[in-house]
């Protein structure tokens, strides 16, 4: 039996379930929940709400909504004037079913529907310090990023975001590129680890060290000074940098809020400096183990796409 089924959502009953799942995914603040009437309005005017359902446990019982992705049509500002795109606003998976591929399946369905609408660009924001999201968005889906936005949502009050600046990556997902099509193909992509990138001449520009409590502390100064220019880092026509983030930012934040804020400000400075010099976040590495580590791969120039 299939683990889940996907369908387009457009009824009030559908959206009530989406409301409830939001409360599970982002606990702590009712004001952050997108209500039924907004979801319905978007879905009836070019937006998309795609839901994932678990099979009913027994005949006559209802299926359970276990994930959804929600987005709507927006506009890109270009030199030739506004250009339509899809703005993906929310992706949620039931807390009990994370890390099983459901987020990837929902984004792949969104990719298919947006292409059917004739659009070639999807954007969304996410916290760049969240390793799980970075692995999905950059490594698995093939999105890229060279836009860092400070305090996107102001002071957030939900349980995951309270107390830290709401800085976000704004990623670009170019749905018709070979890069994205390869990432979404049924054939598994060769997974590159840290050793591959180090062998190719990449350098960790901000290697962390553990404090006495075992939590990673960012490199000093912030950002690494001077931040390597593309010319200084060029290796065989391609410049690669590795930028470290905490492997489990949520656990670190819960244990040491001051250190979490230090990581936010450190990585803000590093990403802004690298993006200003023409780098893009194009891949992500997670190293499991007793001392897990996470790294963004920063490549120089649009040729990396």
Secondary structure, DSSP 8 states (H G I E B T S, - for coil): --S-EEEE--SHHHHHHHHHHHHHHSTT-GGGS--HHHHHHHHTTT-EEEEEEE--SSTTS--EEEEEEEEEEEEEEETTEEEEEEEEEEEEE-GGGTTSSHHHHHHHHHHHHHHHTT--EEEEEE-TT-HHHHIIIIIIT--EEEEEETTTTSS--STTTTTS---EEEEEEETTSHHHHHHHSSS------HHHHHHTT-EETT--EE-TTS-EE--SSSS-SS---HHHHEETTEEEEEEEE-S-HHHHHHH-HHHHHHHHHHHHHHHHHHHHTTEEEEEEEEE-STT-EEEEEEEESGGG-
